[in-house]
Amino acid sequence: MSLHETSSSRMLSGECLCGDVRYRVEDSFLYALNCYCSQCRKATGSAFKPFAGIERSKFRVIEGDEALLIFGDENGHDARCKRCGAYLYSVVRDGQYVHVTLGTLVDAPSIQPTAHIFVGSKAPWYTINDDLPQHQELP
C-alpha cells in the first residue's frame, strides 16, 4: 500500500515557514510528547519541542527534498529547510521512526502530547502549566 492509498488514516500536510519544503504524513502517530532536553531547546530556540512519532514509511517529503539541510546521517538526523531554517522533523531509533515537529503541521493531527519528557533539564524560566505526566528523562 502506498503512502497515498492508506485506508485507515487520513493524510496530513506539513511545511516549513517559507514553503520550500512540504511533507505528507499519515495521521496514525504512535506517540506525542513535549521534550525539554537541552538539545531540543537549543534546536528549537524554545522551552520545549512538541513532536509526534511515526514509522518512517508513513512520512514523505513531497516537495523540496533538495532544500533540506540534514544534520546527521541516514539513520539519525534532524532536518531543516535551508532557506528559512524551520526545524521540520528528526529521523530516530536507527532510522525506523520520524519525530515530526507538531508546529510544522498544516493540518491538525488526531493526537496531542500525552507527557512532558526530560523535565529534569527544563529551562528554569519556563513553568509547565498543565496536568500531563512529567518525566525527569524518558518514561
Sequence and secondary structure as in RCSB ss.txt:
>XXXX:A:sequence
MSLHETSSSRMLSGECLCGDVRYRVEDSFLYALNCYCSQCRKATGSAFKPFAGIERSKFRVIEGDEALLIFGDEN
GHDARCKRCGAYLYSVVRDGQYVHVTLGTLVDAPSIQPTAHIFVGSKAPWYTINDDLPQHQELP
>XXXX:A:secstr
  GGG SSS EEEEE SSSS EEEEES  SEEEEE  HHHHHHHTSS EEEEEEEGGGEEEEE GGGEEEEEETT
EEEEEETTT  EEEEEETTTTEEEEEGGGBSS  S     EE GGG  TT    S S B SS  
